Amino acid sequence: MVLVESGEKENLMELVRDRLVESGWKDEMRIACREHVKKKGRKDVTVDELIRVITPKGRASVPDAVKEELLNRIQKFIQSAAL
């Protein structure tokens, strides 16, 4: 895929990571994980369970501005690649 070969995929991944940290999303997910572990008990929570429980919340709580910026960058990349 052109995104991978050009290195743009890694640039986009870095952009998303940076924006999620800046928005506080990463801290929110860390808190949600800690709360779940605290509620269930440390010994009774597996990584798979934590992923299963937290992933839907994480996906739903990604700020719209981050999604929009990512979409715009992808669209610009596609347009420039088509030329």
C-alpha positions as CSV (number, residue, x, y, z in Angstrom):
1,M,0.0,0.0,0.0
2,V,1.2,3.5,-0.8
3,L,0.7,4.7,2.8
4,V,3.1,2.1,4.1
5,E,5.7,2.4,1.3
6,S,5.9,6.2,1.5
7,G,6.2,6.2,5.3
8,E,3.0,8.3,5.6
9,K,1.3,5.6,7.7
10,E,3.9,6.0,10.4
11,N,3.6,9.8,10.2
12,L,-0.2,9.5,10.6
13,M,0.3,7.1,13.6
14,E,2.6,9.5,15.2
15,L,0.2,12.4,14.7
16,V,-2.7,10.4,16.2
17,R,-0.5,9.4,19.2
18,D,0.5,13.0,19.8
19,R,-3.0,14.3,19.5
20,L,-4.4,11.7,21.8
21,V,-1.8,12.6,24.5
22,E,-2.4,16.3,24.0
23,S,-6.2,15.9,24.4
24,G,-5.9,13.9,27.6
25,W,-7.4,10.8,26.0
26,K,-4.4,8.7,27.0
27,D,-4.7,9.7,30.6
28,E,-8.5,9.0,30.5
29,M,-7.8,5.5,29.3
30,R,-5.1,4.9,31.9
31,I,-7.6,6.0,34.6
32,A,-10.4,3.7,33.1
33,C,-8.0,0.8,33.2
34,R,-7.0,1.4,36.8
35,E,-10.6,1.8,37.8
36,H,-11.5,-1.5,36.2
37,V,-8.6,-3.3,37.8
38,K,-9.5,-1.8,41.2
39,K,-13.1,-2.9,40.8
40,K,-12.4,-6.4,39.7
41,G,-9.3,-7.0,41.8
42,R,-5.8,-7.1,40.4
43,K,-5.5,-10.9,40.4
44,D,-8.9,-11.3,38.7
45,V,-8.2,-9.2,35.6
46,T,-6.4,-10.4,32.5
47,V,-4.9,-8.3,29.8
48,D,-7.4,-9.7,27.3
49,E,-10.3,-8.8,29.5
50,L,-9.0,-5.3,30.0
51,I,-8.6,-4.8,26.3
52,R,-12.1,-6.2,25.7
53,V,-13.7,-3.8,28.3
54,I,-11.7,-0.7,27.5
55,T,-11.5,-0.8,23.7
56,P,-15.1,0.2,23.0
57,K,-14.8,3.1,25.5
58,G,-11.5,4.2,24.0
59,R,-12.8,4.1,20.4
60,A,-16.0,6.0,21.4
61,S,-14.0,8.7,23.2
62,V,-11.5,9.7,20.6
63,P,-12.1,13.4,20.1
64,D,-13.8,14.5,16.9
65,A,-11.0,17.0,16.2
66,V,-8.5,14.2,16.1
67,K,-10.6,12.1,13.8
68,E,-11.2,15.1,11.5
69,E,-7.5,16.0,11.4
70,L,-6.6,12.4,10.5
71,L,-9.2,12.2,7.8
72,N,-8.0,15.5,6.3
73,R,-4.4,14.3,6.3
74,I,-5.4,11.1,4.6
75,Q,-7.5,12.9,2.0
76,K,-4.6,15.3,1.2
77,F,-2.2,12.4,0.9
78,I,-4.6,10.6,-1.5
79,Q,-5.0,13.7,-3.6
80,S,-1.2,14.3,-3.8
81,A,-0.6,10.6,-4.6
82,A,-3.1,10.8,-7.5
83,L,-1.3,13.7,-9.2
